[in-house]
Amino acid sequence: MATSAKIVKAKLAKAPTKKAVFFGDSLSDHGNNGKYTDAGGKVWSEIFPNLINATVSYNYAISESSSHNLKIQINKYLKSQPPKTDKAIYSLLTGGNDIKNDPLNVDINIPKIISNLRSSINKIHSEDKGSVLKQFLVFNLPTTAPAANSFTHLTHYKMKSWWNGDQATDSNDYYGIDYAFLEKASYAIGGLLENLKNQYVSPRDSFNKYVQGASIDYTESLKNLVCIFRKKHIDVQFIDLAEHHRQIIDNPYKYGVNPDPHCLTSEGCKNGLYFDLIHFSAKGHQLFANFVADTLRHPELQQEWDCNTHDGL
């Protein structure tokens, strides 16, 4: 079985890449229902096809959609009668809105996302007869979600500045939120006023632990999904968006990202990682597209794990 999987992977590596197809939400939407990045900038789904030498690409991603909407997008794609190609790469980047819109029920929503991904891949694999070789991409989410990361980093910076008396040169207000008041209220309520200046506790910590836990659960569920398809000899590639995000946050200069806390979004700044509190900037999308293309080009970058420990869904 392992040998067969290697043969399939070798064939995919050698076959000409002809078609790239995108399903999902606003992280991939190039204008179907909005385009959330810098003015004039491209989202990763517009950049990626050129990086893999695709001769044609299709984008059915819809902003604000959940994983449940994948079936609608896929049906539209199949009804379009796409041309035959030697190879097709299907991107299914979804799940963020499922979790964002119902954050208190992550334990329920993750299995639903996985189920929607599973049925989507099965449908495409069985009904898209136009490609000899098919490869599916599934993605986890950043360990610290983009929205939480941007918002809480900025909050952390502004609160520390206020405590140290630096707010005289910096606005307390960002998106209408008074951080000086939040500073006082959060620590008064939490009973953490003593030793505050010497032992600063970020207000994001408890929320980030929750987000990290959800991301880990989602990643493990995706690995289970990949293993199920491997046993069917269906090529599903896991793209570790969480690791990509961590590398950028840990080494912003290496990736040409502005590390200034005020430049977490690209508004008024050059080379910020995010366009807003959720979506990547043009710079962020370029880095993301490069990461996905590099992962597919170089087998050593593709994650491997023992499917004997990831086989239950």
C-alpha positions as CSV (number, residue, x, y, z in Angstrom):
1,M,0.0,0.0,0.0
2,A,2.8,2.4,0.9
3,T,4.5,1.6,-2.4
4,S,1.4,2.3,-4.4
5,A,1.1,5.7,-2.6
6,K,4.7,6.5,-3.5
7,I,4.0,5.6,-7.2
8,V,1.0,7.9,-7.3
9,K,3.0,10.7,-5.7
10,A,5.8,10.2,-8.2
11,K,3.3,10.4,-11.1
12,L,1.9,13.6,-9.8
13,A,5.3,15.1,-9.4
14,K,6.2,14.4,-13.1
15,A,2.8,15.1,-14.7
16,P,2.3,18.6,-16.2
17,T,0.2,20.7,-13.9
18,K,-2.7,22.0,-16.0
19,K,-5.6,23.0,-13.8
20,A,-6.0,24.6,-10.4
21,V,-9.4,24.8,-8.8
22,F,-10.3,26.8,-5.6
23,F,-13.1,26.3,-3.2
24,G,-13.6,27.9,0.1
25,D,-14.2,31.3,1.7
26,S,-12.7,34.8,1.7
27,L,-9.2,33.6,2.1
28,S,-9.4,32.3,-1.5
29,D,-12.1,34.5,-3.0
30,H,-10.7,36.6,-5.8
31,G,-13.8,38.7,-6.3
32,N,-16.8,36.3,-6.5
33,N,-18.3,37.9,-3.4
34,G,-15.7,40.4,-2.4
35,K,-11.9,40.5,-2.3
36,Y,-10.3,41.2,1.1
37,T,-6.7,42.4,0.6
38,D,-4.8,45.5,-0.3
39,A,-6.2,47.7,-3.1
40,G,-4.8,46.4,-6.3
41,G,-3.2,43.4,-4.6
42,K,-3.8,39.7,-5.3
43,V,-5.0,36.9,-3.1
44,W,-3.1,33.7,-3.0
45,S,-5.5,31.9,-5.4
46,E,-4.5,34.4,-8.1
47,I,-0.8,33.9,-7.5
48,F,-0.5,30.1,-6.9
49,P,-1.5,28.9,-10.4
50,N,1.4,30.7,-12.0
51,L,3.8,29.3,-9.4
52,I,2.9,25.7,-10.4
53,N,2.6,26.5,-14.1
54,A,-1.1,25.8,-14.3
55,T,-2.5,26.5,-17.7
56,V,-6.0,27.2,-16.4
57,S,-7.6,28.0,-13.1
58,Y,-11.1,28.2,-11.7
59,N,-12.2,30.0,-8.5
60,Y,-15.5,29.2,-6.9
61,A,-14.6,30.4,-3.4
62,I,-17.2,32.7,-1.8
63,S,-16.5,35.1,1.0
64,E,-18.4,34.5,4.3
65,S,-19.2,30.9,3.3
66,S,-18.8,28.0,5.7
67,S,-17.7,24.4,4.9
68,H,-21.3,23.5,4.3
69,N,-21.3,25.7,1.2
70,L,-18.6,23.6,-0.4
71,K,-21.2,21.4,-2.1
72,I,-22.8,24.4,-3.8
73,Q,-19.5,25.6,-5.1
74,I,-18.5,22.1,-6.3
75,N,-21.8,21.6,-8.0
76,K,-21.3,24.9,-9.9
77,Y,-17.8,23.7,-11.0
78,L,-19.0,20.3,-12.2
79,K,-21.9,21.8,-14.1
80,S,-19.5,24.1,-15.9
81,Q,-18.1,21.0,-17.7
82,P,-14.4,21.9,-17.1
83,P,-12.0,20.8,-19.9
84,K,-9.9,17.6,-19.6
85,T,-6.4,18.0,-18.3
86,D,-3.5,15.8,-17.3
87,K,-3.6,16.9,-13.8
88,A,-5.8,18.9,-11.5
89,I,-5.1,20.4,-8.1
90,Y,-8.1,21.2,-5.9
91,S,-7.8,23.6,-3.0
92,L,-10.4,23.3,-0.2
93,L,-9.5,26.1,2.3
94,T,-12.4,26.3,4.6
95,G,-13.5,26.0,8.3
96,G,-12.6,29.5,9.5
97,N,-16.1,30.8,9.3
98,D,-17.6,27.7,10.9
99,I,-15.4,28.3,13.9
100,K,-15.6,32.1,13.9
101,N,-19.4,32.1,13.7
102,D,-19.9,29.6,16.5
103,P,-16.8,29.7,18.7
104,L,-18.4,28.1,21.7
105,N,-19.2,24.9,19.9
106,V,-15.8,24.1,18.3
107,D,-16.1,20.5,19.5
108,I,-19.2,20.1,17.4
109,N,-18.2,22.1,14.4
110,I,-14.8,20.5,13.7
111,P,-16.4,17.1,12.9
112,K,-18.9,18.9,10.7
113,I,-16.1,20.6,8.8
114,I,-14.2,17.3,8.4
115,S,-17.4,15.6,7.2
116,N,-18.0,18.4,4.6
117,L,-14.4,18.1,3.4
118,R,-14.7,14.3,3.1
119,S,-17.9,14.4,1.1
120,S,-16.5,17.2,-1.1
121,I,-13.4,15.3,-2.0
122,N,-15.3,12.1,-2.7
123,K,-17.7,14.0,-5.0
124,I,-15.0,15.7,-7.0
125,H,-12.9,12.5,-7.2
126,S,-15.9,10.5,-8.5
127,E,-17.6,13.1,-10.7
128,D,-14.9,15.2,-12.3
129,K,-13.9,13.0,-15.1
130,G,-11.8,15.6,-16.8
131,S,-8.4,15.0,-15.2
132,V,-6.2,11.9,-15.2
133,L,-4.4,12.8,-11.9
134,K,-6.1,14.6,-9.1
135,Q,-4.6,16.1,-6.0
136,F,-6.6,17.7,-3.1
137,L,-5.2,20.3,-0.7
138,V,-6.7,20.7,2.8
139,F,-5.5,23.3,5.3
140,N,-5.5,23.8,9.0
141,L,-5.8,27.2,10.6
142,P,-3.1,29.3,12.3
143,T,-2.4,28.2,15.9
144,T,-3.2,31.8,16.9
145,A,-6.0,32.7,14.5
146,P,-5.3,35.8,12.3
147,A,-8.1,37.8,13.9
148,A,-7.1,36.9,17.4
149,N,-3.4,37.4,16.7
150,S,-3.8,40.8,15.1
151,F,-6.3,42.1,17.7
152,T,-4.6,40.8,20.8
153,H,-1.1,41.7,19.8
154,L,-2.3,45.3,19.2
155,T,-4.2,45.2,22.4
156,H,-1.2,43.9,24.3
157,Y,1.0,46.7,22.9
158,K,-1.4,49.5,23.6
159,M,-2.2,48.3,27.1
160,K,1.5,48.1,28.0
161,S,2.1,51.5,26.5
162,W,-0.8,52.9,28.6
163,W,0.6,51.3,31.7
164,N,4.1,52.8,31.1
165,G,2.6,56.2,30.5
166,D,3.3,56.3,26.8
167,Q,-0.3,56.8,25.7
168,A,0.2,60.5,25.5
169,T,1.7,60.1,22.1
170,D,-0.5,57.2,21.0
171,S,-4.2,56.9,20.5
172,N,-6.2,54.9,23.1
173,D,-8.8,54.2,20.5
174,Y,-8.6,51.6,17.8
175,Y,-11.9,50.5,16.0
176,G,-13.7,52.5,18.7
177,I,-12.2,50.6,21.7
178,D,-10.7,52.4,24.7
179,Y,-7.8,50.3,25.7
180,A,-7.0,52.3,28.7
181,F,-10.4,51.5,30.1
182,L,-10.0,47.8,29.2
183,E,-6.7,47.8,30.9
184,K,-8.2,49.0,34.2
185,A,-11.3,46.9,33.9
186,S,-9.7,43.7,33.0
187,Y,-7.2,43.8,35.8
188,A,-9.6,45.1,38.4
189,I,-12.0,42.3,37.7
190,G,-9.3,39.7,37.6
191,G,-7.7,40.8,40.8
192,L,-4.3,41.2,39.1
193,L,-3.4,44.8,40.0
194,E,-0.6,43.9,42.4
195,N,2.8,43.4,40.7
196,L,1.2,44.3,37.4
197,K,4.1,46.4,36.1
198,N,6.7,43.7,36.9
199,Q,4.7,40.7,35.8
200,Y,2.5,41.6,32.9
201,V,-0.1,39.0,32.0
202,S,-1.5,39.3,28.5
203,P,-5.3,39.4,28.3
204,R,-5.1,37.2,25.2
205,D,-3.5,34.2,27.0
206,S,-6.7,32.4,28.0
207,F,-8.4,33.0,24.6
208,N,-5.2,32.0,22.7
209,K,-5.1,28.7,24.7
210,Y,-8.6,28.0,23.5
211,V,-7.8,28.9,19.9
212,Q,-4.6,26.8,20.0
213,G,-6.6,23.8,21.4
214,A,-9.1,24.1,18.6
215,S,-6.4,24.4,16.0
216,I,-4.6,21.3,17.3
217,D,-7.9,19.3,17.3
218,Y,-8.6,20.5,13.8
219,T,-5.1,19.5,12.6
220,E,-5.4,16.0,14.1
221,S,-8.8,15.6,12.5
222,L,-7.4,16.6,9.1
223,K,-4.6,14.1,9.4
224,N,-7.2,11.4,10.1
225,L,-9.0,12.5,6.9
226,V,-5.8,12.4,4.9
227,C,-5.1,8.8,6.1
228,I,-8.6,7.7,5.2
229,F,-8.0,8.9,1.6
230,R,-4.5,7.4,1.4
231,K,-6.0,4.0,2.1
232,K,-8.2,4.6,-1.0
233,H,-5.2,5.8,-3.0
234,I,-6.6,9.3,-3.3
235,D,-4.0,12.0,-3.1
236,V,-4.9,14.4,-0.4
237,Q,-2.1,16.8,0.8
238,F,-2.2,18.5,4.2
239,I,-1.0,22.1,4.1
240,D,0.2,23.3,7.5
241,L,-1.0,26.9,7.5
242,A,-0.5,27.0,11.3
243,E,3.2,26.2,10.9
244,H,3.6,28.7,8.1
245,H,2.0,31.4,10.2
246,R,4.2,30.6,13.2
247,Q,7.3,30.9,11.1
248,I,6.4,34.3,9.9
249,I,5.4,35.5,13.4
250,D,8.7,34.2,14.9
251,N,10.9,35.5,12.0
252,P,9.2,38.5,10.5
253,Y,12.4,40.0,9.1
254,K,13.2,36.8,7.3
255,Y,9.9,37.0,5.4
256,G,10.0,40.8,4.8
257,V,7.1,41.4,7.2
258,N,6.9,44.6,9.2
259,P,7.2,43.6,12.9
260,D,5.9,46.9,14.2
261,P,2.8,46.2,16.4
262,H,1.1,49.1,14.7
263,C,1.6,47.4,11.4
264,L,-0.2,44.1,12.1
265,T,-2.6,45.3,9.4
266,S,-1.3,46.9,6.2
267,E,-3.4,50.1,6.6
268,G,-1.0,53.0,6.6
269,C,2.0,50.6,6.8
270,K,4.2,48.8,4.3
271,N,4.5,45.0,4.4
272,G,2.0,44.3,7.2
273,L,1.0,40.7,7.4
274,Y,-2.7,41.3,7.4
275,F,-5.1,43.5,5.4
276,D,-7.6,43.7,8.3
277,L,-8.1,41.7,11.5
278,I,-8.9,38.5,9.6
279,H,-7.5,38.5,6.1
280,F,-4.0,38.5,4.7
281,S,-2.5,41.6,3.1
282,A,-1.1,41.3,-0.5
283,K,2.3,40.5,1.2
284,G,0.7,37.8,3.3
285,H,-1.0,36.3,0.3
286,Q,2.2,36.2,-1.7
287,L,4.0,34.4,1.2
288,F,1.1,32.0,1.5
289,A,1.1,31.1,-2.2
290,N,4.9,30.6,-2.1
291,F,4.5,28.3,0.9
292,V,1.9,26.1,-0.7
293,A,3.8,25.9,-4.0
294,D,7.1,25.1,-2.2
295,T,5.3,22.4,-0.2
296,L,4.1,20.7,-3.4
297,R,7.4,21.1,-5.2
298,H,9.6,19.6,-2.5
299,P,8.6,16.2,-1.1
300,E,10.8,16.8,1.9
301,L,8.5,19.6,3.0
302,Q,5.4,17.5,2.9
303,Q,4.4,16.2,6.3
304,E,4.4,12.5,6.9
305,W,2.9,10.6,9.9
306,D,1.9,7.2,10.8
307,C,-1.6,6.5,9.6
308,N,-1.9,3.7,12.1
309,T,-2.3,6.4,14.8
310,H,-4.6,8.5,12.6
311,D,-7.3,6.2,11.3
312,G,-10.5,7.0,13.1
313,L,-13.2,9.4,12.1
